């Protein structure tokens, strides 16, 4: 890059920053009225890439106004993805492409102005703030869990089920005895191997089954 003194003293400077390509990260100051761009070493901004023509484009400066012009390159010059057919003015942040492999950004840099002191007002005294330790959050009382009633409820359920089963068993036995008593005049129930049992149980009541 050739070194030149600014031809427009006092104007805001602009820069050409390579973002994509072999020279990504390089910056070129645009202080002169014409900055030529291309693959040839005679250019102010040299881009070593086969997509770039020897004399590809140039950036023109008039005061604080910048524009770019394509010089009939083979692969074209693009500003914000639009191919140039005539010179185009540049704005801060515009993306400039050369072919498909080189991309740069046009950046305006304004010098930071120093703060102007106010001599009419006295200098403000610094405010000293006392260190404040945040108060610890109050402890949250953990509610006691109620005593578990699961074992008691389970015991009651077991007792109820046992009583229901006992009642069903008694009903079944009663129905069975009634059915056997009605069948064949009770001979199946009272005679045979069960006769001693019934004589012992019902004998005191005068029960005497008639068996063949």
RAFEN-V857403 format. One record per residue. N is the residue number from 1. PSI is psi in degrees with one decimal (NA if undefined). OMEGA is omega as a letter, one per 30 degrees, with the letter a starting at -180 (NA if undefined). D_FIRST is the distance of its C-alpha to the first C-alpha in whole Angstrom. Layout:
BEGIN
n & psi & omega & d_first
N & PSI & OMEGA & D_FIRST
N & PSI & OMEGA & D_FIRST
END
This chain:
BEGIN
n & psi & omega & d_first
1 & 132.3 & l & 0
2 & 143.4 & l & 4
3 & 129.0 & l & 6
4 & 147.4 & l & 9
5 & 150.0 & a & 13
6 & 131.1 & l & 14
7 & -6.2 & a & 17
8 & 75.6 & a & 19
9 & 141.0 & l & 20
10 & -13.2 & l & 22
11 & 154.5 & l & 21
12 & 134.6 & a & 20
13 & 159.6 & l & 16
14 & 156.3 & a & 15
15 & 153.3 & l & 13
16 & 109.6 & a & 12
17 & 121.9 & l & 13
18 & 125.2 & l & 13
19 & -28.1 & a & 17
20 & 131.3 & l & 18
21 & -175.7 & a & 17
22 & -29.9 & a & 16
23 & 31.4 & a & 13
24 & 133.9 & a & 15
25 & -16.2 & a & 14
26 & 147.1 & l & 11
27 & 140.5 & l & 10
28 & 126.8 & l & 7
29 & 136.0 & a & 9
30 & 72.5 & a & 11
31 & -21.0 & a & 12
32 & 171.5 & a & 12
33 & -31.4 & l & 15
34 & 126.3 & l & 13
35 & 110.2 & a & 10
36 & 146.1 & a & 10
37 & 133.4 & l & 10
38 & -176.9 & a & 12
39 & -20.8 & a & 12
40 & 144.7 & l & 12
41 & -11.6 & l & 9
42 & -7.5 & a & 9
43 & 157.7 & l & 8
44 & -36.5 & l & 5
45 & 110.5 & a & 6
46 & 124.3 & l & 7
47 & 108.2 & a & 11
48 & 84.5 & l & 13
49 & 137.8 & a & 16
50 & -19.4 & l & 19
51 & -18.2 & a & 20
52 & 132.8 & l & 17
53 & 164.7 & a & 17
54 & -43.7 & l & 15
55 & 91.8 & a & 15
56 & -51.3 & a & 16
57 & 176.0 & l & 15
58 & 151.8 & l & 14
59 & 127.7 & a & 14
60 & 140.4 & l & 16
61 & 130.7 & l & 17
62 & 98.1 & a & 20
63 & -119.2 & l & 21
64 & 8.2 & a & 21
65 & 128.9 & l & 21
66 & 145.2 & l & 19
67 & 160.5 & a & 19
68 & 145.3 & a & 18
69 & 133.0 & l & 19
70 & 141.1 & a & 19
71 & 38.6 & l & 19
72 & 34.8 & a & 22
73 & 159.4 & a & 21
74 & -44.5 & a & 23
75 & 1.3 & l & 23
76 & 160.0 & l & 22
77 & 137.2 & a & 20
78 & 140.6 & l & 22
79 & 115.3 & a & 22
80 & 46.7 & l & 25
81 & 10.5 & l & 26
82 & 123.0 & a & 27
83 & 137.6 & a & 25
84 & 135.7 & l & 24
85 & -8.8 & l & 26
86 & 165.9 & l & 25
87 & 142.9 & a & 23
88 & 136.0 & l & 23
89 & 147.1 & a & 23
90 & 142.7 & l & 21
91 & 159.8 & a & 23
92 & 127.0 & l & 22
93 & -5.0 & l & 22
94 & 141.7 & l & 21
95 & 129.2 & a & 20
96 & 127.8 & l & 18
97 & 143.9 & l & 19
98 & 105.3 & a & 18
99 & -145.3 & a & 21
100 & -4.2 & a & 23
101 & -20.5 & a & 20
102 & 130.0 & l & 17
103 & 135.7 & l & 18
104 & 168.8 & l & 16
105 & 137.0 & l & 17
106 & 123.5 & a & 17
107 & 129.4 & l & 18
108 & 135.1 & a & 19
109 & 116.2 & l & 19
110 & 131.5 & l & 22
111 & 140.2 & l & 23
112 & 130.7 & a & 26
113 & 137.1 & l & 29
114 & 147.8 & l & 31
115 & 141.0 & l & 35
116 & 119.6 & a & 37
117 & 145.4 & l & 40
118 & 103.5 & a & 44
119 & -13.5 & a & 46
120 & -24.3 & a & 49
121 & 138.7 & l & 49
122 & 151.7 & l & 50
123 & 133.7 & a & 48
124 & 133.5 & l & 49
125 & 140.6 & l & 51
126 & 139.5 & l & 49
127 & 122.3 & l & 52
128 & 119.3 & a & 53
129 & 134.0 & l & 54
130 & 141.9 & l & 57
131 & 130.7 & a & 56
132 & 119.6 & l & 58
133 & 120.0 & a & 59
134 & 137.3 & a & 59
135 & 143.6 & l & 63
136 & 139.2 & a & 64
137 & 144.6 & l & 65
138 & 144.3 & l & 68
139 & 134.9 & l & 70
140 & 123.3 & a & 71
141 & 131.4 & l & 74
142 & 117.3 & a & 75
143 & 138.0 & l & 78
144 & 135.9 & l & 80
145 & 137.1 & a & 81
146 & 150.3 & l & 84
147 & 141.5 & a & 86
148 & 132.8 & l & 86
149 & 10.3 & a & 89
150 & -45.5 & a & 88
151 & -40.9 & a & 91
152 & -44.9 & l & 94
153 & -37.6 & l & 93
154 & -39.0 & l & 93
155 & -42.8 & l & 96
156 & -39.8 & l & 98
157 & -38.5 & l & 96
158 & -41.7 & a & 98
159 & -43.5 & a & 101
160 & -44.0 & l & 101
161 & -39.1 & l & 100
162 & -42.5 & l & 103
163 & -41.7 & l & 106
164 & -42.4 & l & 105
165 & -38.8 & l & 105
166 & -42.4 & l & 108
167 & -42.0 & l & 110
168 & -37.7 & l & 109
169 & -41.8 & l & 110
170 & -42.2 & l & 113
171 & -40.1 & l & 113
172 & -43.6 & l & 113
173 & -41.1 & l & 116
174 & -45.1 & l & 118
175 & -35.8 & l & 117
176 & -41.9 & l & 118
177 & -42.1 & l & 121
178 & -42.1 & a & 122
179 & -41.8 & a & 121
180 & -32.0 & l & 123
181 & -31.9 & a & 126
182 & -20.2 & a & 127
183 & 121.4 & l & 126
184 & 45.4 & l & 129
185 & 28.3 & l & 131
186 & 8.6 & a & 129
187 & -34.4 & l & 130
188 & -29.6 & a & 127
189 & -43.8 & a & 126
190 & -18.3 & a & 129
191 & 178.3 & l & 131
192 & -147.2 & a & 129
193 & -18.5 & a & 127
194 & -3.3 & a & 127
195 & -44.9 & l & 130
196 & -34.8 & l & 131
197 & -47.0 & a & 128
198 & -35.2 & l & 129
199 & -35.8 & l & 133
200 & -40.9 & a & 131
201 & -47.7 & a & 129
202 & -5.2 & a & 132
203 & -45.0 & l & 135
204 & -22.4 & l & 136
205 & 6.2 & l & 136
206 & 17.4 & l & 138
207 & 126.8 & l & 136
208 & 94.0 & a & 137
209 & 144.2 & l & 135
210 & 114.0 & a & 137
211 & 144.2 & l & 136
212 & NA & NA & 138
END
